[in-house]
Amino acid sequence: MNQNEDQNFDPMIYDVMRELTTQIVGTYSAWESEAATEREAKRWRAEWLRVRSEAREVNPRSRAAIESKTAELQEVLRGLPAHAPTLA
């Protein structure tokens, strides 16, 4: 992909990436609220803060960066169970 292709794209792809972020953050936030222990709550809070922070670091003017993060977030979302896993 050349620089022109990387910077000329439909901006809706950024919105898709942000929506995936919102879905993952919402799941982790719900798990934080439902946590049985303070340790579990801290774990899920750290996870949603990490995901949100990583999404904010994506260059909104780079198609390649957005598409890469979107693919990563899709995999994370597909892999999330319905309920929080038990921490060992």
SULRA-V932361 format. One record per residue. SS is DSSP state (alpha for helix, beta for strand, coil for the rest). OMEGA is omega in whole degrees, -180 to 180 (none if undefined). D_LAST is the distance of its C-alpha to the last C-alpha in Angstrom with 1 decimal. Layout:
BEGIN
SS_OMEGA_D_LAST, SS_OMEGA_D_LAST
END
This chain:
BEGIN
coil_178_43.8, coil_-175_46.4, alpha_180_46.2, alpha_179_48.3, alpha_-179_46.0, alpha_-175_42.9, alpha_177_44.5, coil_-177_46.3, coil_177_44.1, coil_-177_43.4, coil_179_41.5, alpha_179_39.7, alpha_176_37.2, alpha_178_35.9, alpha_177_35.6, alpha_179_33.6, alpha_-180_31.1, alpha_178_30.8, alpha_176_30.4, alpha_177_27.5, alpha_-179_26.0, alpha_179_26.6, alpha_-180_25.0, alpha_179_21.7, alpha_179_21.9, alpha_178_22.7, alpha_-180_19.7, alpha_178_17.3, alpha_177_19.5, alpha_178_19.4, alpha_176_15.6, alpha_-179_16.0, alpha_-177_18.6, alpha_-174_16.7, coil_-179_13.5, coil_-179_12.9, coil_177_12.1, alpha_179_13.7, alpha_178_10.7, alpha_180_9.9, alpha_179_13.7, alpha_179_14.1, alpha_-178_11.8, alpha_175_13.8, alpha_179_17.0, alpha_180_16.6, alpha_-178_16.2, alpha_176_19.3, alpha_179_21.2, alpha_-179_20.6, alpha_180_21.8, alpha_180_24.8, alpha_179_25.7, alpha_179_25.7, alpha_180_27.9, alpha_-180_30.3, coil_-179_30.8, coil_179_32.2, coil_-177_36.0, coil_179_37.5, coil_-179_40.7, coil_179_39.1, alpha_-178_38.9, alpha_180_37.0, alpha_180_34.3, alpha_-179_34.0, alpha_179_33.9, alpha_-179_31.3, alpha_179_28.9, alpha_179_29.7, alpha_179_28.8, alpha_-179_25.4, alpha_178_24.7, alpha_179_25.9, alpha_179_23.4, alpha_-178_20.5, alpha_178_21.9, alpha_-176_22.5, alpha_-178_18.9, coil_175_17.4, coil_-180_16.4, coil_-179_18.3, coil_-178_15.3, coil_175_12.3, coil_177_9.3, coil_179_6.4, coil_-180_3.8, coil_none_0.0
END
